[in-house]
Amino acid sequence: MGFEDKRIAIVGGGLGGMSFLNAALYTGLKNVQLYEQAPQFGQVGAGVSITSNANRILDTFGLKESMTRNSSGQLPAYMEYHNYKTGEYVGQIEEFSEPPTRLLHRAHLLDSLKERIPESRLSLGKHLKTVDRNTAAGSAPYTLHFQDGSSTDADIVIGCDGIKSNVRRDMGLGDDPNYSGQVVYRGFVDYKDLPTETAQLLRRTVNFRGPKRHILILPIGNKDTQTDRAAVIGFMSEPIESWDTEGWMARSDIDSLHEHVRDWCPAVQDIIAGLKKGSPDDKMLKQALYVRDPLEKWYEMKADGQKDAGIILLGDSAHSTLPHQGQGTCMAIESGIALATVLRHWKGDSLEDAFKFYQNLRKPRTDRVTKTSYEAGKLASSDSPDQLDSTFNPDALMERMKWIMEYNVLEDLRIKGADVLDFQDSRL
Ligand SMILES: Cc1cc2nc3c(=O)[nH]c(=O)nc-3n(C[C@H](O)[C@H](O)[C@H](O)COP(=O)(O)OP(=O)(O)OC[C@H]3O[C@@H](n4cnc5c(N)ncnc54)[C@H](O)[C@@H]3O)c2cc1C
């Protein structure tokens, strides 16, 4: 059924590519291979939050046990807000729906996503340079060329190579990303490096909202597996002119974050001291936050009219978003199961129709996430922090995000795909 026997090449083994691969194998796509530029899956990265809308998909793949092992488990609230100057509790947002949000290190999330994948499906050290659209009779629709000189043929190419995607550029869609006005400082603090009271506070998801900046703490991992740490994410407004490196990511002095928060509450000063204790060179990750405007079209078809060959984008390459609702990876996980299901269970023989259906299903939601994440960034900090406590309205914040967390992509596929998808031999 569908395109189950087609040669599918996934470019990029980040959170989006690995989510799609899980979905592809789960739904029964047979001929799928992933190409990742890194020679191995690294241990670098930061803390991530995976919310119920994405966790219910990972649980469907059979990853519940692994995700629970690697993550924080159920926390007392989705997020707690504290006054940036006094440290006083302002209010909180309750958890949205089941399964609850899971907080974990990016590398541990990748470990979970790798758990059910046979090694043979992963080709590492493969940096994609270009994709040939072949025209010769009898040749494969596409040939992917890698930096190491090797190449491979494919019928369908899925570009999961992130916000700076080569596949996207190769499709002629290389528009300029927009600087959000914010940089983000990311690091970890060991609980043993904090005074007891602050360590207890930071066992919860805490947001210190300040003037046009905020510090978010994600208590990632858990004690049983000794992976528990406070992931520190400091969103700071900085003009792009002060950015002095070529890429968007750099190692920065912890003092540079400290400059922004010198007069903040004692708990924040403890966080800065804790970051320094855990960093031999007094440095942490600093990243300029970029986002692209939503794309009109996520795919291209073979120009010669071949009906079952095409290229499509998934994850940040198609629908990047600012991280203020913690949804970039979650959207990639949702898109992964949606695309795999459509490819596997499509009733007709037109790949273009299948791509169109998939894009129509996903784009309104990912566009809305991109738009509302800009707004959430403004609400997470504040232009007038002195009025913060009196105007804080957790119910309104929760109401803003319910539509994200309570959504079930599998249900949506069943309803909207009733006429075009055949679920007869489906595991969904
Ligand atoms: C500060 C911050 C906090 C965030 N927090 C959250 C959060 O809490 N929750 C959440 O859901 N999301 C979060 N996100 C978003 C999330 O990190 C991204 O949306 C997600 O990583 C996108 O996955 P991806 O696979 O599309 O891209 P990436 O994860 O960037 O992966 C791309 C992969 O492609 C590979 N690649 C690139 N080019 C090539 C090539 N030419 N050939 C072969 N391979 C290639 C790369 O090596 C990489 O492995 C956050 C983002 C930021 C910046």
The ligand as a MOL file (V3000), in Angstrom:
LIG
                    3D

  0  0  0     0  0            999 V3000
M  V30 BEGIN CTAB
M  V30 COUNTS 53 58 0 0 0
M  V30 BEGIN ATOM
M  V30 1 C 17.2280 27.4680 22.9610 0
M  V30 2 C 16.3950 26.3930 22.3670 0
M  V30 3 C 15.5890 25.5990 23.1880 0
M  V30 4 C 14.7670 24.6390 22.6250 0
M  V30 5 N 13.9670 23.9180 23.4580 0
M  V30 6 C 13.0690 23.0570 22.9330 0
M  V30 7 C 12.1820 22.3250 23.7840 0
M  V30 8 O 12.2380 22.4410 24.9990 0
M  V30 9 N 11.2820 21.4940 23.1930 0
M  V30 10 C 11.1980 21.3440 21.8440 0
M  V30 11 O 10.3310 20.5960 21.3610 0
M  V30 12 N 12.0510 21.9940 21.0160 0
M  V30 13 C 12.9800 22.8460 21.5210 0
M  V30 14 N 13.8410 23.5130 20.6900 0
M  V30 15 C 13.7580 23.3000 19.2390 0
M  V30 16 C 14.5290 22.0840 18.7900 0
M  V30 17 O 15.8540 22.1070 19.2390 0
M  V30 18 C 14.4940 21.9800 17.2590 0
M  V30 19 O 13.2170 22.2750 16.7860 0
M  V30 20 C 14.8430 20.5670 16.8230 0
M  V30 21 O 16.1470 20.2550 17.2190 0
M  V30 22 C 14.6910 20.4490 15.3140 0
M  V30 23 O 15.0730 19.1780 14.9000 0
M  V30 24 P 15.6240 18.9520 13.4130 0
M  V30 25 O 15.9100 17.5040 13.3290 0
M  V30 26 O 14.7080 19.5770 12.4440 0
M  V30 27 O 16.9450 19.7820 13.3620 0
M  V30 28 P 18.3120 19.4910 14.1500 0
M  V30 29 O 18.0100 18.9380 15.5090 0
M  V30 30 O 19.0950 20.7340 14.0150 0
M  V30 31 O 19.0020 18.3210 13.3570 0
M  V30 32 C 19.5070 18.4860 12.0740 0
M  V30 33 C 20.4430 17.3210 11.8340 0
M  V30 34 O 20.8440 17.3220 10.4740 0
M  V30 35 C 22.2230 17.1210 10.4070 0
M  V30 36 N 22.6690 17.7770 9.1690 0
M  V30 37 C 22.7050 19.0960 8.8930 0
M  V30 38 N 23.1570 19.3190 7.6520 0
M  V30 39 C 23.4180 18.0980 7.1260 0
M  V30 40 C 23.9080 17.6660 5.8700 0
M  V30 41 N 24.2030 18.5520 4.9090 0
M  V30 42 N 24.0660 16.3380 5.6470 0
M  V30 43 C 23.7560 15.4360 6.6090 0
M  V30 44 N 23.2880 15.7950 7.8300 0
M  V30 45 C 23.1120 17.1020 8.0790 0
M  V30 46 C 22.7710 17.7640 11.6600 0
M  V30 47 O 24.0470 17.2590 11.9990 0
M  V30 48 C 21.7090 17.3860 12.6730 0
M  V30 49 O 21.9460 16.1470 13.2600 0
M  V30 50 C 14.7260 24.4430 21.2370 0
M  V30 51 C 15.5630 25.1880 20.4030 0
M  V30 52 C 16.3960 26.1610 20.9560 0
M  V30 53 C 17.2710 26.9670 20.0550 0
M  V30 END ATOM
M  V30 BEGIN BOND
M  V30 1 1 1 2
M  V30 2 1 2 3
M  V30 3 2 2 52
M  V30 4 2 3 4
M  V30 5 1 4 5
M  V30 6 1 4 50
M  V30 7 2 5 6
M  V30 8 1 6 7
M  V30 9 1 6 13
M  V30 10 2 7 8
M  V30 11 1 7 9
M  V30 12 1 9 10
M  V30 13 2 10 11
M  V30 14 1 10 12
M  V30 15 2 12 13
M  V30 16 1 13 14
M  V30 17 1 14 15
M  V30 18 1 14 50
M  V30 19 1 15 16
M  V30 20 1 16 17
M  V30 21 1 16 18
M  V30 22 1 18 19
M  V30 23 1 18 20
M  V30 24 1 20 21
M  V30 25 1 20 22
M  V30 26 1 22 23
M  V30 27 1 23 24
M  V30 28 2 24 25
M  V30 29 1 24 26
M  V30 30 1 24 27
M  V30 31 1 27 28
M  V30 32 2 28 29
M  V30 33 1 28 30
M  V30 34 1 28 31
M  V30 35 1 31 32
M  V30 36 1 32 33
M  V30 37 1 33 34
M  V30 38 1 33 48
M  V30 39 1 34 35
M  V30 40 1 35 36
M  V30 41 1 35 46
M  V30 42 1 36 37
M  V30 43 1 36 45
M  V30 44 2 37 38
M  V30 45 1 38 39
M  V30 46 1 39 40
M  V30 47 2 39 45
M  V30 48 1 40 41
M  V30 49 2 40 42
M  V30 50 1 42 43
M  V30 51 2 43 44
M  V30 52 1 44 45
M  V30 53 1 46 47
M  V30 54 1 46 48
M  V30 55 1 48 49
M  V30 56 2 50 51
M  V30 57 1 51 52
M  V30 58 1 52 53
M  V30 END BOND
M  V30 END CTAB
M  END
